[in-house]
Amino acid sequence: RVLSLELNKDRDVERIHGSGINTLDIEPVEGRYMLSGGSDGVIVLYDLENLSRKPSYTCKALCSVGRSHPAVHKFSVETVQWYPHDTGMFTSSSFDKTLKIWDTNTLQPADVFYFEGTVYSHHLSPVATKHCLIAVGTKSPKVQLCDLKSGSCSHILQGHRQEVLAVSWSPRHEYILATASADSRVKLWDVRRASGCLSTLDQHNGEKSKASSEAANTAHNGRVNGLCYTNDGLHLLTVGTDDRMRLWNSSTGENTLVNYGKVCNESRKGVKFTISSGCNPEFAFVPYGSTIAVYTVFTGELITMLRGHYSTVDCCVFQPNFQELYSGSKDCNILAWIPALREPLPDDISEKSLPQQHLNPAYEDAWSSSDDEG
């Protein structure tokens, strides 16, 4: 299904944003509701389900925090994320130096955290049961941990030397956090340990001599501005402004040396890319100019470029229940990429004269009835 993703002619996402879209998130409970955050501070909530039951439909915006809303973010919203366990709450962070916790039903902030600098990224653990910490990456080199239970933001992780552009909790271990910084480094932390980070990822796997002029333990030769764990949490994918993407073994910290070729990345802020879930092999969807590059995660092969946006793509999010992709761009559009229902036919063949086997095999019924087997 991922190999046959295409811009869907039958599905639209209602256009609400009047400026670029930086961030998207689909809630993990039902996979039905999507949030988007724009560079004008606006947040929109969509219902992705087709309630009309017609083949062509528009995903409607249910509500939005618009420019006239008293609690709207003053500047660009860089990250939105649903609360992982129910849809009654979502979070947003912005260049206005705040992180807001929203009550979905009233569309009012239940809590607001204030920071000294621009907020680039935040993340709640998808698997945590023993803590309610939100990791926050800001203009400060210190990683902030905000506790939803107490409302305090007292916990900090020190070790980076420049701004923290991306943060991500492990989907496997609830206390493990990965952070990416403009200092070329990616650090892994166990947030229960106050003494410092667990490891700093090294692109050379420790083989550069300490005498060399190159700084030890850099993940990229540039700003590291994107991070994404594979769904099993065993690997971590990073992107940097050195136009490279790297895959790391998240338990050993080893660079797996998968070669993805040149992955163009000129972003001055965080890059929101995503990895498929429940596919074999797994795929990475990476904003690449006005297109989305689709790579196989473990071989590095560039499978295809999804073309449809008119301007820079800033974010994409994967819907695992149906293997669909949604992308947001500076062109103010959110596009839906859906597996093609059937293989395209040559123009000179009419559809009626064809046997039925032209359906995409992914949609065929593979079950056998027990009667056939005797």
NUVO-276645 format. One record per residue: x, y, z of N, C-alpha, C in turn; residue in one letter; residue number from 1. Coordinates in steps of 0.05 Angstrom, whole numbers. Atoms other than C-alpha are relative to their C-alpha. Layout:
BEGIN
((X,Y,Z),(X,Y,Z),(X,Y,Z),'a',NUM)
...
//
This chain:
BEGIN
((17,-24,0),(0,0,0),(17,25,0),'r',1)
((-17,-24,0),(56,49,15),(13,4,-27),'v',2)
((-13,-3,26),(88,34,-52),(-19,12,-21),'l',3)
((19,-11,20),(24,56,-87),(-13,26,11),'s',4)
((11,-26,-10),(13,121,-47),(-1,20,-23),'l',5)
((1,-21,20),(-12,176,-91),(-18,22,11),'e',6)
((16,-22,-8),(-44,244,-85),(-29,-7,-5),'l',7)
((27,10,4),(-117,227,-74),(-18,21,-12),'n',8)
((17,-19,14),(-165,259,-122),(-27,2,13),'k',9)
((26,1,-12),(-225,240,-80),(-1,10,29),'d',10)
((0,-10,-28),(-202,266,-13),(14,26,2),'r',11)
((-11,-26,-5),(-191,337,7),(2,5,30),'d',12)
((0,-9,-27),(-171,368,73),(-8,29,-1),'v',13)
((10,-27,1),(-211,431,86),(22,20,5),'e',14)
((-22,-19,-2),(-166,491,76),(-9,23,18),'r',15)
((6,-20,-20),(-168,535,137),(24,19,4),'i',16)
((-24,-16,-6),(-96,559,146),(5,21,-22),'h',17)
((-7,-21,19),(-78,625,115),(30,4,-2),'g',18)
((-29,-2,2),(-4,613,124),(11,-29,1),'s',19)
((-13,27,2),(46,555,122),(-7,-18,24),'g',20)
((6,20,-21),(33,491,161),(26,-14,8),'i',21)
((-26,10,-11),(91,469,206),(-2,-27,12),'n',22)
((1,23,-16),(65,410,243),(-28,-13,-2),'t',23)
((25,16,1),(12,354,240),(2,-22,21),'l',24)
((0,24,-17),(-8,300,289),(-27,-14,-1),'d',25)
((25,16,0),(-60,244,286),(-1,-15,27),'i',26)
((1,12,-27),(-85,218,353),(2,-31,-3),'e',27)
((-5,29,2),(-64,146,367),(-22,-18,10),'p',28)
((21,16,-12),(-128,124,401),(-18,-13,-22),'v',29)
((17,10,22),(-175,119,340),(14,4,-27),'e',30)
((-11,-7,26),(-130,148,286),(-19,16,-17),'g',31)
((21,-14,14),(-188,193,268),(3,30,-1),'r',32)
((-1,-29,-1),(-173,264,290),(29,10,-4),'y',33)
((-27,-11,6),(-115,306,264),(1,29,8),'m',34)
((-5,-28,-7),(-85,371,290),(20,11,-20),'l',35)
((-21,-14,15),(-47,422,249),(7,26,13),'s',36)
((-9,-25,-11),(-6,482,271),(13,17,-22),'g',37)
((-10,-17,22),(9,542,227),(20,21,9),'g',38)
((-20,-20,-7),(62,595,223),(-12,27,8),'s',39)
((14,-24,-11),(9,648,241),(-11,-6,28),'d',40)
((9,6,-27),(-4,613,308),(-26,-16,1),'g',41)
((26,13,0),(-69,581,286),(3,-31,3),'v',42)
((1,29,-2),(-86,509,306),(-27,-10,-9),'i',43)
((25,10,10),(-139,469,270),(-3,-30,7),'v',44)
((6,28,-6),(-172,402,289),(-19,-11,-21),'l',45)
((16,12,21),(-198,357,233),(-10,-27,7),'y',46)
((10,27,-1),(-241,295,229),(7,-13,-27),'d',47)
((-8,12,25),(-209,248,178),(-20,-21,-10),'l',48)
((18,22,8),(-267,199,177),(-20,10,-21),'e',49)
((19,-7,21),(-313,198,116),(-28,-5,10),'n',50)
((27,4,-11),(-381,210,148),(-21,0,-22),'l',51)
((20,-1,22),(-415,222,81),(-3,-27,-13),'s',52)
((0,26,14),(-398,151,57),(1,2,-30),'r',53)
((-4,-3,29),(-389,180,-13),(29,-4,-6),'k',54)
((-29,4,6),(-325,163,-50),(16,25,1),'p',55)
((-15,-25,-2),(-306,236,-55),(-9,16,24),'s',56)
((8,-15,-24),(-305,276,9),(23,18,9),'y',57)
((-19,-19,-12),(-271,332,47),(2,-6,30),'t',58)
((-4,2,-29),(-241,321,116),(-6,27,12),'c',59)
((10,-26,-11),(-277,375,155),(17,8,24),'k',60)
((-11,-12,-24),(-246,421,205),(-22,1,21),'a',61)
((21,-1,-21),(-285,411,270),(1,26,16),'l',62)
((-3,-25,-16),(-257,472,306),(28,10,-4),'c',63)
((-27,-10,2),(-197,517,308),(5,22,21),'s',64)
((-9,-23,-17),(-158,564,353),(10,21,-20),'v',65)
((-6,-20,21),(-160,623,305),(14,25,10),'g',66)
((-14,-25,-8),(-126,691,305),(-16,16,21),'r',67)
((16,-16,-19),(-184,720,345),(-4,-13,27),'s',68)
((3,14,-26),(-182,668,400),(18,13,21),'h',69)
((-16,-14,-20),(-159,700,465),(26,-14,8),'p',70)
((-24,15,-9),(-108,644,479),(17,-9,-24),'a',71)
((-15,9,23),(-81,637,408),(30,6,4),'v',72)
((-29,-6,-1),(-5,631,401),(6,25,-16),'h',73)
((-6,-25,13),(25,698,383),(17,-4,-25),'k',74)
((-17,5,23),(77,669,335),(-4,-29,-10),'f',75)
((1,26,13),(89,607,294),(-3,-24,19),'s',76)
((2,25,-15),(65,540,323),(18,-20,-14),'v',77)
((-20,18,12),(123,491,313),(-7,-29,4),'e',78)
((7,28,-6),(95,428,345),(-28,-2,12),'t',79)
((25,7,-14),(26,401,361),(1,-30,5),'v',80)
((1,28,-6),(15,334,395),(-24,-6,17),'q',81)
((22,9,-16),(-45,297,421),(11,-13,26),'w',82)
((-6,16,-24),(-43,270,492),(-2,-29,-8),'y',83)
((0,27,11),(-25,197,479),(-23,-18,8),'p',84)
((19,21,-10),(-80,164,519),(-29,6,-5),'h',85)
((28,-6,9),(-144,202,500),(0,26,-14),'d',86)
((1,-24,17),(-168,257,455),(-11,25,15),'t',87)
((11,-23,-15),(-192,302,511),(20,22,4),'g',88)
((-21,-19,-5),(-126,339,512),(20,0,-23),'m',89)
((-23,-1,19),(-73,363,464),(19,22,8),'f',90)
((-21,-19,-8),(-9,404,468),(10,15,-25),'t',91)
((-12,-15,22),(23,458,425),(22,17,11),'s',92)
((-22,-17,-8),(88,497,428),(7,19,-23),'s',93)
((-1,-21,20),(108,560,392),(26,17,4),'s',94)
((-22,-20,-1),(161,612,376),(-7,22,20),'f',95)
((7,-20,-21),(123,655,427),(10,-8,27),'d',96)
((-13,9,-25),(163,617,480),(-19,-14,20),'k',97)
((18,14,-18),(104,579,508),(-6,-28,-10),'t',98)
((11,27,5),(79,507,512),(-28,1,13),'l',99)
((27,-1,-11),(3,502,520),(-12,-28,1),'k',100)
((15,25,-3),(-38,444,546),(-29,7,-4),'i',101)
((28,-8,7),(-108,448,515),(-20,-21,8),'w',102)
((24,17,-4),(-175,420,536),(-14,-1,-27),'d',103)
((11,1,27),(-202,394,470),(-29,8,-1),'t',104)
((28,-6,1),(-275,402,489),(-7,30,2),'n',105)
((5,-28,-3),(-272,474,512),(18,18,-18),'t',106)
((-19,-15,16),(-214,494,467),(13,23,15),'l',107)
((-14,-19,-18),(-183,531,526),(25,-12,11),'q',108)
((-24,12,-11),(-113,523,554),(-5,-8,30),'p',109)
((2,9,-28),(-113,481,618),(25,8,15),'a',110)
((-26,-7,-12),(-40,499,631),(18,13,-21),'d',111)
((-19,-13,19),(14,543,600),(28,0,14),'v',112)
((-28,-1,-10),(90,534,609),(15,22,-16),'f',113)
((-15,-22,13),(135,594,595),(30,-5,0),'y',114)
((-29,5,3),(207,591,570),(14,26,-6),'f',115)
((-16,-24,6),(264,640,561),(4,4,-30),'e',116)
((-5,-3,29),(272,625,487),(-21,-14,-16),'g',117)
((17,14,19),(237,602,425),(-2,-30,5),'t',118)
((4,29,-4),(207,532,431),(0,-13,-28),'v',119)
((-2,13,26),(228,488,372),(-16,-26,-1),'y',120)
((11,27,1),(199,421,392),(-8,-9,28),'s',121)
((6,13,-26),(164,383,448),(-11,-27,-6),'h',122)
((10,27,5),(143,311,457),(-9,-12,27),'h',123)
((9,16,-23),(102,269,506),(5,-29,-8),'l',124)
((-6,28,5),(121,196,513),(-26,-15,-8),'s',125)
((24,15,8),(73,150,475),(-5,-24,19),'p',126)
((3,25,-16),(85,93,526),(2,4,30),'v',127)
((-5,-3,-29),(97,125,594),(-25,-5,17),'a',128)
((22,5,-19),(54,100,651),(8,12,28),'t',129)
((-9,-8,-27),(98,123,710),(7,30,1),'k',130)
((-5,-29,-1),(111,195,689),(-16,15,-21),'h',131)
((15,-17,19),(77,253,654),(17,23,-9),'c',132)
((-19,-21,7),(138,291,630),(-2,7,-30),'l',133)
((-2,-9,28),(138,333,567),(29,10,-4),'i',134)
((-27,-10,7),(207,342,537),(-2,24,-18),'a',135)
((2,-25,16),(219,411,508),(27,9,-9),'v',136)
((-25,-10,11),(274,435,461),(-4,29,-7),'g',137)
((3,-29,4),(285,510,460),(27,12,-9),'t',138)
((-25,-14,9),(337,562,441),(22,-4,20),'k',139)
((-21,5,-20),(373,545,506),(11,-28,-5),'s',140)
((-11,26,4),(421,486,504),(-11,-20,21),'p',141)
((11,19,-21),(386,457,566),(-26,-11,-10),'k',142)
((26,13,6),(331,407,553),(-18,2,24),'v',143)
((18,-4,-22),(271,423,595),(-20,-24,2),'q',144)
((21,20,-4),(224,371,625),(-22,12,17),'l',145)
((23,-12,-14),(155,396,644),(-17,-23,10),'c',146)
((16,21,-12),(114,354,691),(-30,8,-1),'d',147)
((28,-6,2),(40,353,673),(-15,-2,26),'l',148)
((15,5,-25),(20,327,741),(4,24,19),'k',149)
((-5,-22,-20),(54,382,783),(-2,27,-13),'s',150)
((0,-26,13),(53,437,730),(27,14,2),'g',151)
((-26,-14,-2),(127,451,744),(19,-8,-22),'s',152)
((-19,6,22),(184,454,696),(28,1,11),'c',153)
((-25,-4,-14),(241,446,745),(23,-18,-10),'s',154)
((-20,20,7),(277,387,714),(14,8,-26),'h',155)
((-14,-6,25),(332,402,663),(22,-20,-6),'i',156)
((-22,18,8),(382,360,624),(21,17,-13),'l',157)
((-22,-17,10),(449,393,612),(21,-16,-14),'q',158)
((-21,14,15),(500,373,560),(3,11,-28),'g',159)
((-3,-13,27),(485,406,493),(13,27,3),'h',160)
((-14,-26,-1),(523,468,474),(-16,22,-16),'r',161)
((16,-20,16),(472,501,427),(-29,-8,2),'q',162)
((29,4,-2),(397,504,416),(-8,-29,-7),'e',163)
((10,27,4),(357,439,418),(-23,1,-19),'v',164)
((19,-3,22),(319,431,353),(-21,-22,-1),'l',165)
((20,22,1),(284,364,362),(4,-18,25),'a',166)
((0,18,-23),(265,318,420),(-19,-23,-6),'v',167)
((18,23,4),(235,248,419),(4,-21,22),'s',168)
((-1,22,-19),(218,197,473),(1,-26,-15),'w',169)
((0,27,12),(233,125,458),(-28,-13,2),'s',170)
((26,14,-2),(170,85,441),(2,-27,14),'p',171)
((-5,26,-12),(202,26,477),(5,2,30),'r',172)
((-7,-4,-29),(229,52,544),(-9,27,9),'h',173)
((13,-25,-6),(190,105,579),(18,22,11),'e',174)
((-17,-21,-11),(249,140,611),(23,8,-19),'y',175)
((-22,-7,19),(294,144,549),(-9,22,-19),'i',176)
((6,-23,17),(296,209,511),(23,6,-19),'l',177)
((-20,-8,19),(333,229,448),(-3,30,-6),'a',178)
((1,-29,6),(352,302,434),(20,6,-22),'t',179)
((-18,-8,23),(382,335,372),(4,30,2),'a',180)
((-7,-28,-5),(418,401,373),(15,12,-24),'s',181)
((-16,-14,20),(450,454,329),(30,-4,5),'a',182)
((-28,5,-6),(516,432,362),(10,-25,-15),'d',183)
((-6,23,16),(517,373,312),(-3,-27,16),'s',184)
((2,24,-17),(502,324,369),(-28,-10,4),'r',185)
((25,12,-9),(448,275,386),(7,-15,26),'v',186)
((-5,13,-26),(444,253,458),(-24,-17,8),'k',187)
((20,18,-11),(407,196,491),(1,3,31),'l',188)
((1,-5,-29),(384,207,563),(-18,-21,13),'w',189)
((19,13,-18),(354,166,619),(-8,21,20),'d',190)
((7,-24,-16),(314,220,653),(0,-5,30),'v',191)
((-2,6,-29),(319,184,720),(27,7,11),'r',192)
((-28,-5,-9),(394,198,721),(6,30,-2),'r',193)
((-6,-29,0),(414,268,741),(28,5,-10),'a',194)
((-29,-5,4),(488,257,725),(7,8,-28),'s',195)
((-8,-7,27),(485,269,651),(-11,-20,-20),'g',196)
((13,17,20),(468,236,585),(12,-29,0),'c',197)
((-9,28,3),(473,161,572),(22,-2,-21),'l',198)
((-20,1,22),(509,170,506),(-3,23,-20),'s',199)
((0,-19,21),(527,218,451),(6,-15,-26),'t',200)
((-4,17,24),(519,187,382),(24,11,-17),'l',201)
((-25,-6,14),(583,185,341),(-2,-12,-28),'d',202)
((3,10,28),(578,181,265),(23,-19,-8),'q',203)
((-23,17,8),(647,148,262),(3,-25,17),'h',204)
((-1,24,-17),(631,95,314),(26,-3,15),'n',205)
((-24,1,-17),(692,114,355),(25,-4,-15),'g',206)
((-24,7,15),(741,103,298),(18,24,-7),'e',207)
((-17,-23,5),(766,175,290),(19,3,23),'k',208)
((-19,-3,-22),(829,186,329),(-5,25,16),'s',209)
((5,-23,-17),(824,234,388),(17,24,-9),'k',210)
((-18,-21,8),(881,273,357),(-11,17,-23),'a',211)
((9,-14,24),(841,293,296),(-14,26,8),'s',212)
((11,-26,-7),(816,364,293),(-30,-1,2),'s',213)
((29,2,0),(745,341,283),(-10,-6,28),'e',214)
((10,4,-27),(703,345,346),(-10,-28,3),'a',215)
((8,27,-5),(691,278,377),(-30,-2,3),'a',216)
((28,6,-5),(622,247,378),(-20,20,-12),'n',217)
((22,-15,14),(583,287,327),(-16,-20,-16),'t',218)
((18,17,15),(523,255,295),(-1,9,-29),'a',219)
((1,-12,27),(524,302,234),(22,21,-1),'h',220)
((-19,-23,3),(571,354,205),(-16,25,-5),'n',221)
((17,-23,2),(519,407,214),(-20,0,22),'g',222)
((21,0,-20),(458,424,255),(-17,-25,-3),'r',223)
((18,24,1),(417,362,273),(-28,10,6),'v',224)
((26,-13,-4),(346,384,264),(-24,-19,-3),'n',225)
((23,18,1),(304,321,259),(7,-27,12),'g',226)
((-3,26,-14),(295,256,299),(-25,-16,-3),'l',227)
((24,16,0),(248,198,292),(8,-29,7),'c',228)
((-4,28,-7),(247,130,326),(-16,-18,-19),'y',229)
((17,20,12),(225,68,289),(-21,-9,21),'t',230)
((22,6,-19),(160,42,320),(7,-19,22),'n',231)
((-8,19,-21),(194,-14,357),(21,12,19),'d',232)
((-19,-13,-17),(243,36,387),(28,-10,-2),'g',233)
((-27,12,2),(303,-5,365),(19,17,-16),'l',234)
((-17,-17,16),(329,46,316),(-10,29,1),'h',235)
((5,-29,0),(333,122,311),(10,11,-26),'l',236)
((-8,-13,25),(334,162,247),(4,29,5),'l',237)
((-5,-29,-4),(366,231,246),(5,13,-26),'t',238)
((-7,-16,24),(372,286,194),(15,25,9),'v',239)
((-16,-24,-6),(421,344,192),(4,18,-24),'g',240)
((-4,-19,22),(439,405,151),(25,-7,-16),'t',241)
((-21,10,18),(498,365,123),(-12,-16,-23),'d',242)
((14,15,22),(445,336,75),(3,-30,3),'d',243)
((-2,29,-5),(451,268,108),(-22,-9,19),'r',244)
((19,13,-19),(403,221,142),(15,-24,10),'m',245)
((-15,23,-11),(431,169,190),(-18,-17,17),'r',246)
((16,19,-16),(402,107,222),(18,-12,22),'l',247)
((-16,8,-24),(427,89,292),(-14,-23,14),'w',248)
((11,20,-19),(419,27,335),(-4,14,26),'n',249)
((6,-17,-23),(385,59,394),(10,-12,26),'s',250)
((-10,11,-25),(411,10,446),(30,2,2),'s',251)
((-30,-1,-1),(485,9,426),(10,28,-8),'t',252)
((-9,-26,9),(487,79,396),(16,-1,-26),'g',253)
((-17,3,24),(521,51,334),(-13,11,-25),'e',254)
((9,-9,27),(515,85,266),(-1,-25,-18),'n',255)
((3,24,17),(488,30,221),(11,3,-28),'t',256)
((-13,-6,26),(520,64,160),(-18,-5,-24),'l',257)
((18,1,23),(458,58,117),(3,26,-16),'v',258)
((-5,-24,16),(469,105,58),(-26,8,-15),'n',259)
((24,-10,12),(408,146,38),(6,20,-23),'y',260)
((-7,-20,20),(447,190,-11),(-4,28,12),'g',261)
((2,-27,-9),(438,265,-8),(-29,6,8),'k',262)
((26,-7,-10),(378,286,34),(-1,30,5),'v',263)
((-2,-30,-2),(371,361,21),(-16,10,24),'c',264)
((12,-9,-25),(356,398,85),(12,27,6),'n',265)
((-10,-27,-5),(363,473,90),(-15,14,23),'e',266)
((17,-12,-20),(315,483,147),(16,12,23),'s',267)
((-13,-14,-23),(335,533,201),(-12,-10,26),'r',268)
((14,9,-25),(288,498,250),(-3,-30,-2),'k',269)
((4,29,0),(263,428,264),(-13,-10,-25),'g',270)
((13,14,23),(245,380,207),(-18,-22,11),'v',271)
((19,19,-10),(182,340,221),(-4,-22,-21),'k',272)
((3,22,19),(190,274,184),(-11,-24,16),'f',273)
((13,22,-14),(159,206,200),(7,-27,-12),'t',274)
((-6,27,9),(167,131,194),(-26,-16,0),'i',275)
((25,16,1),(113,82,173),(-2,-19,23),'s',276)
((4,18,-22),(84,33,221),(-16,-24,-10),'s',277)
((15,23,8),(63,-38,209),(5,-8,-29),'g',278)
((-7,8,28),(96,-44,140),(24,-18,1),'c',279)
((-24,16,3),(148,-93,117),(10,3,-28),'n',280)
((-18,-14,-20),(198,-63,103),(-14,27,9),'p',281)
((10,-26,-9),(187,3,140),(11,22,-18),'e',282)
((-8,-22,17),(191,69,102),(3,26,16),'f',283)
((-3,-27,-12),(214,139,121),(-11,20,-21),'a',284)
((12,-21,17),(175,199,93),(13,27,9),'f',285)
((-17,-23,-8),(221,260,92),(-6,24,-18),'v',286)
((3,-24,16),(203,331,69),(25,6,-15),'p',287)
((-23,-3,18),(249,346,10),(-8,22,-20),'y',288)
((10,-22,17),(237,415,-19),(-30,0,-1),'g',289)
((30,0,2),(166,416,-46),(-11,-28,-4),'s',290)
((9,28,2),(164,340,-48),(4,-15,26),'t',291)
((-6,17,-23),(165,283,2),(15,-24,-11),'i',292)
((-16,23,8),(220,231,-7),(-8,-24,17),'a',293)
((7,24,-14),(202,160,10),(23,-19,-2),'v',294)
((-23,18,-1),(260,116,32),(-7,-26,14),'y',295)
((2,24,-17),(264,44,56),(20,4,23),'t',296)
((-16,-8,-23),(291,53,127),(26,-16,1),'v',297)
((-23,17,-6),(339,-6,129),(19,-4,-23),'f',298)
((-19,3,23),(368,-7,58),(8,27,-11),'t',299)
((-8,-26,9),(369,68,45),(-10,7,-28),'g',300)
((9,-4,28),(335,61,-23),(-21,22,-2),'e',301)
((20,-21,5),(298,122,-49),(-22,-13,-18),'l',302)
((21,14,15),(231,91,-71),(-14,19,-19),'i',303)
((15,-19,17),(195,152,-98),(0,28,13),'t',304)
((4,-28,-10),(183,227,-91),(-29,6,-4),'m',305)
((28,-7,2),(112,248,-76),(-2,29,-7),'l',306)
((2,-27,10),(97,310,-117),(-29,10,0),'r',307)
((27,-11,-1),(37,355,-106),(-2,27,13),'g',308)
((0,-27,-13),(54,414,-61),(13,20,-19),'h',309)
((-11,-22,16),(71,482,-92),(24,13,14),'y',310)
((-21,-14,-15),(120,502,-38),(12,-20,20),'s',311)
((-15,17,-19),(166,475,16),(-18,-17,18),'t',312)
((15,17,-19),(138,415,54),(14,2,27),'v',313)
((-11,-4,-27),(147,425,129),(-4,-24,18),'d',314)
((7,22,-19),(116,363,160),(-16,-22,-14),'c',315)
((18,21,9),(84,296,147),(-6,-19,23),'c',316)
((9,18,-22),(47,246,190),(-13,-25,-13),'v',317)
((9,25,11),(30,173,178),(-24,-10,15),'f',318)
((24,11,-13),(-38,142,191),(2,-30,-3),'q',319)
((-7,28,3),(-21,69,207),(-24,-19,-6),'p',320)
((23,18,4),(-92,40,207),(-5,-6,-30),'n',321)
((6,3,29),(-100,52,132),(25,5,-17),'f',322)
((-24,-6,15),(-27,65,112),(-3,25,-18),'q',323)
((3,-25,15),(-42,136,91),(20,21,11),'e',324)
((-19,-21,-8),(2,198,94),(-13,27,-4),'l',325)
((9,-28,3),(-16,271,106),(24,18,2),'y',326)
((-23,-18,0),(32,328,91),(-9,29,1),'s',327)
((7,-28,-2),(32,402,107),(23,17,-11),'g',328)
((-20,-15,15),(68,457,69),(-3,30,3),'s',329)
((1,-30,0),(84,531,64),(-21,10,-19),'k',330)
((21,-9,19),(31,532,8),(-27,0,13),'d',331)
((25,-1,-16),(-22,529,64),(-18,-24,-4),'c',332)
((17,23,5),(-48,462,40),(9,-24,17),'n',333)
((-5,26,-11),(-53,395,75),(-9,-20,-22),'i',334)
((7,20,21),(-51,338,24),(-2,-28,12),'l',335)
((4,28,-8),(-76,267,33),(12,-18,-21),'a',336)
((-12,19,19),(-34,212,1),(-11,-28,8),'w',337)
((15,24,-6),(-75,148,-4),(9,-22,-19),'i',338)
((-7,22,19),(-57,79,-32),(-19,-1,-23),'p',339)
((17,1,23),(-83,74,-103),(-17,-25,2),'a',340)
((18,23,-3),(-144,29,-104),(6,-21,-20),'l',341)
((-6,20,20),(-127,-4,-169),(23,10,-18),'r',342)
((-22,-8,17),(-69,-5,-217),(-11,15,-24),'e',343)
((9,-15,23),(-75,47,-273),(-1,-18,-25),'p',344)
((2,16,23),(-98,16,-338),(10,15,-25),'l',345)
((-7,-14,25),(-71,31,-407),(-25,13,-12),'p',346)
((23,-15,9),(-116,82,-441),(-17,-15,-20),'d',347)
((15,12,23),(-136,37,-499),(-17,-24,9),'d',348)
((16,23,-8),(-168,-17,-456),(-24,10,16),'i',349)
((23,-9,-16),(-239,-6,-431),(-1,-18,25),'s',350)
((-1,14,-26),(-250,-26,-359),(-17,-25,0),'e',351)
((19,22,-1),(-308,-73,-374),(12,-26,-11),'k',352)
((-10,24,14),(-268,-120,-418),(22,-14,16),'s',353)
((-23,11,-16),(-218,-134,-362),(-9,-21,20),'l',354)
((5,18,-23),(-216,-194,-316),(5,16,26),'p',355)
((-1,-15,-26),(-221,-174,-242),(28,1,13),'q',356)
((-24,2,-16),(-149,-189,-224),(17,26,0),'q',357)
((-15,-25,0),(-128,-117,-237),(-1,16,26),'h',358)
((0,-13,-26),(-144,-97,-166),(28,-1,12),'l',359)
((-25,0,-14),(-83,-77,-127),(0,-24,20),'n',360)
((0,24,-17),(-63,-142,-91),(-4,6,30),'p',361)
((3,-7,-29),(-62,-105,-24),(-29,0,8),'a',362)
((29,-3,-8),(-138,-99,-28),(-14,-27,-4),'y',363)
((14,26,5),(-152,-172,-47),(-4,-15,26),'e',364)
((6,17,-23),(-183,-220,2),(18,-24,-1),'d',365)
((-19,22,1),(-129,-269,20),(-9,-24,17),'a',366)
((10,22,-17),(-171,-313,67),(-10,-22,-18),'w',367)
((13,22,14),(-191,-382,45),(-23,-10,18),'s',368)
((21,10,-17),(-257,-410,68),(6,-29,7),'s',369)
((-8,27,-9),(-252,-475,107),(-13,-22,-18),'s',370)
((13,20,17),(-300,-509,58),(19,-10,-22),'d',371)
((-18,7,22),(-247,-507,3),(20,-21,10),'d',372)
((-22,18,-10),(-197,-542,48),(-11,-27,8),'e',373)
((12,26,-7),(-245,-598,63),(4,-5,29),'g',374)
//
